[in-house]
Amino acid sequence: MNQKINIGKIGVKVDRLIKTEEGDILVKLNGKGAAEKLRKEMDTRMTGINMAIRRKECFFNITGLNPGVTKERLKSAIKMYTGIPTNEIDINTLRIGKHREQVATVAVRPSKAEELRRYSSIIIDWV
């Protein structure tokens, strides 16, 4: 059972509506929680449609890590310094870079990125 959805009635403001080359429809919404509202409405009124919600993220490269540093240890160190909860920190990659040091690519929400930018260095364990 597929029904029409009136976006104005559920209180969601659409910023952009784009059709991708693959035929998918990309909807950019304004407002906090707008994506969840739209998803809930689509779940109740439409069946058989695949949806994905992508959030805006800021990426940071953390260099100079010892090869033994794990993702969990890095998350806990970032939480200790910045106060950002570990469930809001995504470690995308943890790889060995030049000079046999690890490099981590970290993704956080833009609201938390400002907190992470304040620190020029984060000490993990002891030096």
C-alpha positions in Angstrom: 0.0 0.0 0.0 1.7 3.2 -1.2 0.2 6.5 -0.3 1.2 10.1 -1.1 3.1 12.0 1.6 2.5 15.8 2.1 5.9 17.0 3.3 4.5 20.3 4.5 2.0 18.6 6.9 4.7 16.7 8.7 6.8 19.9 9.3 9.8 19.1 7.1 11.5 21.8 5.0 13.1 20.6 1.8 16.3 22.5 0.8 17.1 20.6 -2.4 15.6 17.7 -4.4 18.0 16.0 -6.9 17.8 12.9 -9.0 21.1 11.1 -9.3 22.5 9.4 -12.4 21.6 6.0 -10.9 17.9 7.1 -10.7 17.9 7.6 -6.9 16.3 10.7 -5.4 18.4 12.7 -3.0 16.5 15.0 -0.7 18.4 17.6 1.4 16.3 18.7 4.4 16.6 21.7 6.7 16.1 21.4 10.5 17.2 19.1 13.3 15.5 15.7 13.2 13.9 16.3 9.8 15.3 13.2 8.3 14.0 11.0 11.1 10.5 12.6 10.7 10.5 11.9 7.0 11.7 8.4 7.4 9.1 7.6 10.0 6.3 8.9 7.7 7.6 7.0 4.7 7.8 3.8 6.8 4.2 4.1 7.8 2.8 5.1 4.4 5.0 3.3 1.8 6.3 -0.2 1.5 9.1 -1.6 -0.6 11.2 1.5 -0.8 14.8 1.5 0.3 16.0 4.6 2.2 19.3 5.7 3.6 19.9 8.7 5.8 23.3 10.3 5.4 24.5 12.9 7.9 26.9 15.7 7.4 30.3 14.9 8.9 33.7 16.6 9.3 36.8 14.5 8.8 40.1 14.9 10.7 43.5 13.1 10.1 45.3 12.3 13.3 49.0 11.5 12.6 51.9 10.3 14.6 50.2 7.4 16.3 52.1 4.4 17.6 51.4 1.2 15.6 49.8 -0.5 18.6 46.9 2.1 18.9 43.5 0.5 18.4 40.2 2.2 17.4 38.8 1.8 20.9 41.8 3.3 22.5 41.7 6.3 20.1 38.0 6.8 20.7 38.5 6.8 24.5 41.4 9.3 24.2 39.3 11.7 22.1 36.5 11.4 24.6 38.8 12.1 27.5 40.2 15.3 25.9 37.0 16.6 24.2 34.1 15.1 26.0 32.6 13.9 22.7 30.7 10.6 23.4 32.3 7.5 21.8 29.2 6.7 19.9 29.4 10.0 18.0 33.1 9.3 16.9 33.7 7.3 13.8 37.2 6.0 13.0 37.0 5.5 9.3 40.5 4.3 8.6 43.5 3.4 10.8 46.5 2.7 8.6 50.3 2.7 8.6 51.6 5.9 6.9 55.1 7.2 6.2 57.8 6.6 8.7 56.0 3.6 10.2 53.5 5.7 12.2 49.7 5.2 12.2 47.3 7.6 10.7 43.7 7.7 11.6 40.8 9.4 9.7 38.1 10.4 12.2 34.6 11.6 11.4 32.4 13.6 13.7 29.3 15.8 13.4 29.9 19.5 12.6 28.6 20.5 16.0 31.3 18.4 17.7 34.1 19.2 15.1 34.7 22.6 16.7 35.5 20.9 20.0 38.0 18.6 18.3 39.7 21.5 16.4 40.7 23.1 19.7 43.3 20.5 20.3 46.5 20.5 18.3 47.7 17.3 19.9 46.1 14.4 21.8 48.2 12.3 24.1 47.3 8.6 24.1 48.6 6.6 27.1 52.0 7.8 28.2 54.9 9.3 26.2 
